Amino acid sequence: MAKRSNHVVPSKEKGGWTVKKSGSTRASQSFDRKEDAVKFGRELSRKEKTELYIHKKDGRIQDRNSYGKDPFPPKG
């Protein structure tokens, strides 16, 4: 089973930012500001206990946060 996650990505249609679930083509929610999208994504990921990936404007991953059950001790 693939890990579930949420992604904060730039919106191509509207020019703002969207929060999407991994593997989904539709956005969970759209925002004008990145800060608002990150805040919503964090709350959603905490509630769902999933990973949150925050992307840059060019699409590369800027930051990643885990709100699920992390292995302890961490691998690596």
C-alpha positions in Angstrom: 0.0 0.0 0.0 1.4 3.4 -1.0 1.8 6.1 1.7 -1.0 8.6 1.8 0.1 12.2 1.6 -1.0 15.8 0.9 0.8 18.2 -1.3 0.8 22.0 -1.4 1.4 22.8 -5.1 1.2 25.9 -7.3 -2.1 26.1 -9.2 -1.6 26.2 -13.0 -5.2 27.4 -13.7 -5.7 30.1 -11.1 -2.1 31.2 -10.4 -2.5 30.6 -6.6 -1.8 27.5 -4.6 -3.7 24.2 -4.1 -3.7 21.4 -1.6 -4.0 17.9 -3.2 -4.1 14.4 -1.9 -1.5 12.1 -3.5 -2.7 10.5 -6.7 -5.6 12.9 -7.0 -6.2 15.1 -10.0 -8.6 17.4 -8.2 -7.6 19.9 -5.5 -8.9 19.6 -1.9 -8.9 23.4 -1.7 -7.4 26.4 -3.5 -5.8 29.5 -2.1 -4.4 32.8 -3.3 -1.5 32.8 -0.8 0.9 29.9 -0.2 0.9 30.6 3.6 -2.9 29.9 3.7 -2.5 26.7 1.7 0.3 25.5 4.0 -1.8 26.2 7.1 -4.7 24.2 5.6 -2.4 21.4 4.5 -0.9 21.1 8.0 -4.3 20.9 9.6 -5.5 18.3 7.1 -2.4 16.2 7.5 -2.6 16.3 11.3 -6.2 15.2 11.1 -5.5 12.4 8.6 -2.1 11.5 10.2 -0.3 11.8 6.8 2.8 13.3 5.2 2.7 16.9 4.0 4.9 17.9 1.0 5.3 21.6 0.4 6.4 22.4 -3.2 8.2 25.5 -4.6 6.7 27.6 -7.5 8.8 25.4 -9.9 7.2 22.2 -8.6 10.3 20.9 -6.6 9.8 19.8 -3.0 10.7 22.6 -0.6 9.8 21.0 2.7 8.2 17.8 4.1 6.5 17.1 7.4 5.2 13.9 8.9 2.1 13.9 11.0 1.6 10.1 11.1 3.1 7.3 13.0 6.9 7.6 12.4 9.1 4.6 13.1 11.0 4.9 16.3 14.0 4.8 16.2 14.0 6.4 12.8 15.6 4.5 9.9 18.9 5.7 8.6 
